[in-house]
């Protein structure tokens, strides 16, 4: 079965929005959800002798299946759900096509397990009016679903995702003639799932684009691995940048500027920390020059917990440029991108405050522009 990679749903909000607007909406909704959660706590919890530390001060362990503490998962909304294949299960699909060809565009060819998943997605949409799957892609080792919850749920959304996974596994076992499967050791889907929350129409649009682009991105890595270990030029709108590393990080649906300022109020800083927490939790991307000590700490935490980084390079990127230290290895893993303006020489100039602020503006500008506008020049 050959499946087109374009999104299938049409009921989502239309039109991509800039990340700057998305950021404002995200932090505002995050703050509101956190405030609501605080008001709903029992009085005994609030009356404790030691107040609970802010979420961004907690010691977090790497775990890409964590849930957003501030969010009510019974609430209506859009979620990008990722479910991974069990190690022992055969591939759900195979990839075909050429990521650089218009005549042979990338697509997925479903195998028996992938066909079962596609059938269960259709059955879910037909049998439960509370849900819609607006877009999905079944990759060889994972599935992305843009899952729309249309009304308040009686139970946490994880309950319904677990039910979907169980039905897929049951159908798989029946097709394979497996009797009394050992559910303590999953052999179809891996345990748990990863979620990303869409806070506005712009994020819904980016999630759809991310799903549709998944086969092409995977094929780029498979067929052209040298693209991510060399110097390239890219264009975003009317600006040209020289990059080194995984330029496809610019197409991640969660690219957040990691800019620290002493001018932030306490409320603003708290909102930004919640947004940075959410970006790291969902294995998104932080973009920044990472000059300020607090930005460097945030970068280290993002790397430790599985997120990716885009660093704006003050000195630019020359012909012989290579990231140094751990970031060279991260670039090889596809988790790091360095961006700079073309420079005429390798001479390092002392960075002024004005130039630092300009680099921060570049980071914000890149984060606020739709990744679909990015093109590789050579």
C-alpha positions in Angstrom: 0.0 0.0 0.0 1.4 3.4 -1.0 0.4 6.3 1.0 0.7 10.0 0.1 2.5 12.0 2.7 0.3 15.0 2.5 -1.9 15.8 5.5 -5.4 14.3 5.2 -7.4 16.4 7.6 -9.0 19.7 6.6 -10.8 20.9 9.8 -7.9 22.5 11.5 -7.3 26.3 11.7 -5.7 27.6 8.5 -2.8 29.8 7.9 0.7 29.7 9.6 1.4 32.3 12.2 4.8 33.7 13.2 6.5 32.2 16.2 6.6 35.6 17.9 2.8 35.7 18.0 2.8 32.0 18.9 5.2 32.6 21.7 3.0 35.3 23.2 -0.1 33.0 22.9 1.8 30.0 24.3 3.2 31.7 27.4 -0.1 33.5 28.1 -2.0 30.2 27.9 0.7 28.4 29.9 0.4 31.0 32.7 -3.4 30.8 32.7 -3.3 27.0 32.9 -0.7 27.2 35.7 -2.8 29.8 37.6 -5.9 27.7 37.2 -4.1 24.6 38.5 -2.9 26.5 41.5 -6.4 27.7 42.3 -7.8 24.2 42.1 -5.3 22.7 44.5 -6.7 21.6 47.9 -6.3 24.1 50.7 -4.2 21.7 52.7 -1.6 21.6 49.8 -1.4 25.4 49.7 -1.0 25.7 53.5 2.2 23.7 53.6 5.2 25.2 55.4 7.4 25.1 52.4 6.1 26.4 49.1 6.6 24.3 46.0 9.6 25.4 43.8 8.9 26.8 40.3 8.9 24.0 37.7 12.0 25.4 36.1 14.0 25.0 39.3 13.3 21.3 39.7 15.9 18.7 38.9 14.5 17.1 35.7 15.7 13.7 34.3 15.8 13.1 30.6 12.5 11.5 29.6 10.8 12.4 26.4 7.5 10.8 27.6 6.9 13.4 30.4 3.6 15.2 30.3 3.2 19.0 30.6 2.6 19.7 34.3 0.6 22.9 33.5 -1.8 21.3 31.0 -5.1 19.5 31.6 -5.1 16.6 29.2 -8.8 16.3 29.3 -9.1 19.6 27.5 -10.1 20.1 23.9 -7.3 21.0 21.5 -4.7 19.7 19.0 -1.9 17.4 20.0 1.0 16.0 17.9 1.2 12.4 19.2 4.2 10.2 18.5 4.1 6.5 19.1 7.2 4.4 18.6 7.5 0.9 17.3 8.5 -1.9 19.6 12.0 -3.1 19.0 10.9 -6.6 18.1 8.2 -5.5 15.7 8.8 -5.4 11.9 8.9 -2.0 10.2 5.5 -0.4 9.8 6.5 1.0 6.4 9.3 1.6 3.9 10.4 4.9 2.4 10.4 5.5 -1.3 11.3 8.4 -3.7 13.9 11.0 -4.0 13.8 14.0 -1.5 15.3 16.2 -4.2 13.0 15.1 -7.1 9.6 16.5 -8.1 9.0 13.6 -10.4 9.6 11.0 -7.7 8.5 12.7 -4.4 9.1 11.0 -1.1 6.3 8.7 0.2 5.8 5.8 2.5 4.9 2.2 1.4 2.9 0.6 4.2 3.7 -2.9 5.4 1.2 -5.1 7.2 1.6 -3.4 10.5 1.3 0.0 8.9 -1.9 -1.0 7.2 -3.4 -2.1 10.5 -2.5 1.3 12.0 -4.1 3.1 9.1 -7.3 1.0 9.4 -7.5 1.7 13.2 -7.0 5.5 12.6 -10.0 5.4 10.2 -12.0 3.3 12.6 -11.3 5.8 15.5 -12.5 8.8 13.5 -15.7 6.9 12.5 -16.5 5.4 15.9 -15.8 8.3 18.3 -17.1 11.8 17.4 -14.9 13.4 20.1 -11.8 12.8 18.1 -10.4 13.6 14.7 -7.0 12.7 13.2 -6.3 15.7 11.0 -3.0 14.4 9.6 -0.8 11.4 10.2 2.2 9.6 8.8 3.3 6.0 9.4 7.1 5.9 9.3 9.1 2.7 9.5 9.7 3.0 13.3 7.2 5.5 14.6 3.8 7.1 13.9 2.9 10.8 14.0 -0.7 11.7 14.6 -2.2 15.2 14.7 -5.0 14.3 17.2 -7.8 16.7 17.7 -9.9 16.5 20.8 -13.2 18.2 20.1 -14.8 18.3 23.6 -13.8 17.9 27.2 -13.0 14.3 28.0 -14.1 12.3 31.1 -10.6 10.9 31.4 -7.1 11.9 30.6 -6.2 11.7 26.9 -3.6 9.1 27.6 -6.4 6.7 28.4 -7.7 6.9 24.9 -4.3 6.8 23.3 -3.6 3.6 25.2 -6.9 2.2 23.9 -5.9 3.0 20.3 -2.6 1.3 20.8 -4.3 -1.8 22.3 -6.6 -2.1 19.4 -3.7 -1.9 16.9 -1.8 -4.5 18.8 -4.8 -6.8 19.1 -5.4 -6.6 15.3 -1.7 -7.3 14.7 -1.8 -10.3 17.0 -4.9 -11.7 15.3 -3.3 -11.2 11.8 -0.2 -13.0 13.0 -2.1 -15.8 14.7 -0.6 -15.0 18.1 -2.7 -16.4 20.9 -2.5 -15.0 24.5 0.3 -12.4 23.8 2.5 -11.2 26.7 1.3 -7.7 27.2 4.0 -7.1 29.8 6.5 -7.1 26.9 5.0 -5.1 24.1 5.8 -6.5 20.6 4.0 -4.0 18.4 4.1 -0.5 19.9 6.7 0.6 22.5 5.4 1.7 25.9 3.9 5.2 26.4 3.9 8.0 23.9 5.2 11.5 23.3 3.0 14.6 23.0 3.3 18.2 21.8 0.5 20.6 22.5 -0.7 23.1 19.9 -1.5 26.4 21.6 -2.8 28.2 18.5 -3.6 27.9 14.8 0.0 28.6 13.9 1.3 25.6 15.8 -1.4 23.4 14.2 -0.2 24.5 10.8 3.4 23.8 11.7 2.5 20.3 13.1 0.8 19.5 9.8 3.8 20.6 7.8 6.1 18.6 10.1 4.0 15.5 9.6 3.9 15.9 5.8 7.6 16.6 5.6 8.7 13.6 7.7 9.4 11.1 4.9 11.4 13.7 2.9 13.5 14.6 6.0 14.3 11.0 6.8 15.3 10.3 3.2 17.5 13.4 3.2 19.4 11.9 6.1 19.6 8.5 4.5 20.6 9.5 1.0 22.6 12.6 1.6 24.3 12.3 5.0 27.1 14.7 3.9 24.6 17.6 3.9 24.8 17.7 7.7 28.6 17.6 8.1 29.5 20.5 5.8 29.1 24.2 5.2 25.9 25.3 3.3 24.1 28.4 2.4 20.4 28.8 3.1 17.8 31.5 2.5 15.0 32.5 4.8 12.7 35.1 3.1 15.2 37.6 1.7 18.1 36.8 4.1 21.0 34.5 3.3 22.8 32.6 6.1 25.8 30.2 6.1 25.1 27.1 8.2 26.9 24.0 9.5 24.9 21.0 10.8 21.4 19.8 10.6 19.5 22.6 8.8 16.3 20.6 9.0 16.1 21.7 12.6 14.7 24.9 11.2 11.6 22.9 10.2 11.0 21.6 13.7 7.5 22.7 14.8 8.9 23.9 18.2 11.7 26.4 17.6 12.0 28.8 20.6 14.4 31.7 21.2 16.4 31.2 24.3 17.2 34.8 25.1 17.8 35.9 28.7 17.4 39.6 29.7 17.8 41.3 33.0 14.9 43.5 32.0 12.4 40.7 32.2 9.9 41.1 35.0 9.4 38.2 37.4 6.2 37.2 35.6 7.8 37.4 32.1 10.8 35.3 33.3 8.4 32.7 34.7 6.5 32.5 31.5 9.6 32.2 29.4 10.9 29.4 31.7 7.7 27.5 31.2 8.0 27.8 27.4 11.6 26.7 27.6 10.5 23.8 29.8 7.9 22.8 27.2 10.4 23.1 24.3 12.8 20.8 26.1 10.1 18.4 27.2 8.9 17.9 23.6 12.5 17.6 22.2 12.1 20.8 20.4 14.8 23.3 19.4 16.3 26.3 21.3 17.9 29.0 19.2 20.2 31.6 20.6 23.8 32.9 20.5 24.0 31.3 23.9 26.2 34.1 25.2 24.6 35.0 28.6 25.5 32.5 31.4 21.9 31.7 31.9 21.5 30.9 28.2 24.5 28.6 28.4 22.9 26.8 31.4 19.7 26.4 29.4 21.6 25.1 26.4 23.4 22.5 28.6 20.1 21.3 30.1 18.5 21.1 26.6 21.4 18.9 25.4 21.3 16.7 28.5 17.5 16.1 28.1 17.4 15.3 24.4 16.4 18.6 22.8 18.4 20.2 20.0 20.1 23.6 19.6 20.6 26.2 16.9 23.5 28.5 17.8 24.0 31.9 16.2 27.7 32.3 15.6 29.0 35.8 16.3 32.1 35.4 14.1 30.3 33.9 11.2 31.1 30.7 9.4 34.2 30.4 7.2 35.2 27.8 4.6 37.0 25.7 7.1 34.6 26.1 9.9 33.8 23.2 12.2 31.9 23.2 15.5 34.1 22.6 18.5 33.9 20.0 21.3 30.6 18.3 22.0 28.7 20.4 19.5 30.6 18.7 16.6 29.3 15.3 17.8 25.8 16.8 18.2 25.9 18.1 14.7 26.8 14.6 13.5 23.8 13.3 15.5 21.5 15.8 13.8 20.8 17.8 17.0 22.9 20.9 16.4 23.0 23.7 13.8 25.3 26.6 13.7 24.2 29.7 11.8 26.3 32.7 10.8 26.6 35.5 8.2 29.3 34.9 5.5 32.5 36.5 6.8 35.5 37.8 4.7 38.2 36.5 7.1 38.9 34.2 10.1 39.8 37.2 12.3 37.7 37.3 15.5 36.5 40.8 16.5 35.6 41.6 20.1 31.8 41.3 20.4 30.1 44.5 21.4 26.8 44.8 23.3 25.2 46.2 20.2 26.3 43.2 18.2 25.1 40.8 20.9 21.6 42.4 20.8 21.7 42.1 17.0 22.4 38.4 17.3 19.5 38.0 19.7 17.3 39.7 17.1 18.4 37.3 14.4 17.5 34.4 16.7 14.1 35.8 17.4 13.6 36.6 13.7 14.5 33.1 12.6 12.2 31.5 15.2 9.3 33.8 14.2 9.4 32.9 10.5 7.7 29.8 9.1 10.3 27.1 8.3 8.5 26.4 5.0 10.1 29.6 3.8 13.6 28.2 4.2 15.4 26.9 1.1 18.8 25.3 0.6 20.9 27.3 -1.9 23.7 24.7 -2.4 
